[in-house]
Amino acid sequence: MKTQVAIIGGGPSGLLLSQLLHTRGIDSVVLERKTKEYVLGRIRAGVLEQGLVGLLEEAGCAGRLHAEGYVHDGTLISYGDEMFRVDFTEHTGKPVIVYGQTEVTRDLYAAREAASGIIEFEVEDVVINRADSEAPFVTYSVGGEPRRIDCDFIAGCDGFHGVSRQAIPLDLRREYEKVYPFGWLGILSETPPVNHELIYANSTRGFALCSMRNENLSRYYIQCSLSDKPEDWTDEAFWQELKRRIPAEEAATLVTGPSIEKSIAPLRSFVTEPMRWGRLFLCGDTAHIVPPTGAKGLNTAASDVHYLYNGLRDFYENGSSAGIDSYSEKALRRVWKAERFSWWFSSLMHRYPDQSEFDLKMQVAELEFLRSNKAAQQAMAENYVGLPY
């Protein structure tokens, strides 16, 4: 098989890149290790920056998003029983949209299928070959049958545990990592959200987040130990602990119910450099991970797609390699800013096992400064709604 761009990974970043390339007449093939049902069963974040919304519009995949997504003009931050609001539109003129990553992926699958795009599922034994040459190819198997794709370029969108990053020789890449000493226990419940905006809570008992997918589907998180397992927590224990971590007024109105999904996610900050080797380009979680506190994972993957899509488009339409040559530098410049914001917000909102009394006082002082200072709120709002591409 031959194509112009071989895309490894059938999650949202790989699908978005494939669909955007399709709108410009550039062929691609997507390889996905799991089944479509498995990919759509993954529960992920749901806060979309305007940059990602714009890309979905350009890809022709934003109809349902605009019909069903929730526009959020700000967010709430609490510490103890104190709570204040950061107004995004006041400070930046832009909102964010709450729309589940699963729904973004579903829309992109629908678009690729409508365009008869080639997506191979349950692929195994993927090997990237000759990425540092002008004739790269990918070998893999499906159901034990060996296959090969010859291509011009390879986009590695296969996540942290995928093969793409590992294809770059160790002596050419450098990795930076911070592992946080806690996780997030999250549940999904068919209950109305406790508030129409997100609540980020700093509590003496640990962090909590009140989020939602729609008016009857809520997503809640609490900071937990890395040694915890989802089955350690009954629904009743989760709800009781969540109520202890959010302001009393919100706790009193919280509607509880049985969880329909429960999981624990560890928190990590990770970046690999460079994000390009020859004709192989890394996108999204393949190259970088952020803690979910700042809702930057999917959005940072989207900015990678933006730079790569426009670089490939310039190559095929104008014969210029300037965009693909500068891809890694441009993507990493924005990635590190997103890493900084996610690290800062995580440090502000969580309890760390080695925090001293002084550290805790500094946390409160930082929260009160954010509460009272318009410039601090503007800086947070600019980062939260998304820095420009």
Secondary structure, 3 states (H helix, E strand, C coil): CECCEEEECCCHHHHHHHHHHHHCCCCEEEECCCCHHHHHCCCCCCEECHHHHHHHHHCCCCHHHHHHCEEECEEEEEECCEEEEEEHHHHHCCCEEECCHHHHHHHHHHHHHHCCCEEECCEEEEEEECCCCCCCEEEEEECCEEEEEECCEEEECCCCCCCCHHHCCHHHCEEEEEEEEEEEEEEEECCCCCCCCCEEEECCCCCEEEEEEECCEEEEEEEECCCCCHHHCCHHHHHHHHHHHCCHHHHHHCCCCCEEEEEEEEEEEEEEECCEECCEEECHHHCEECCHHHCCHHHHHHHHHHHHHHHHHHHHHHCCCHHHHCHHHHHHHHHHHHHHHHHHHHHHHCCCCCCCHHHHHHHHHHHHHHHHCHHHHHHHHHHHHCCCC
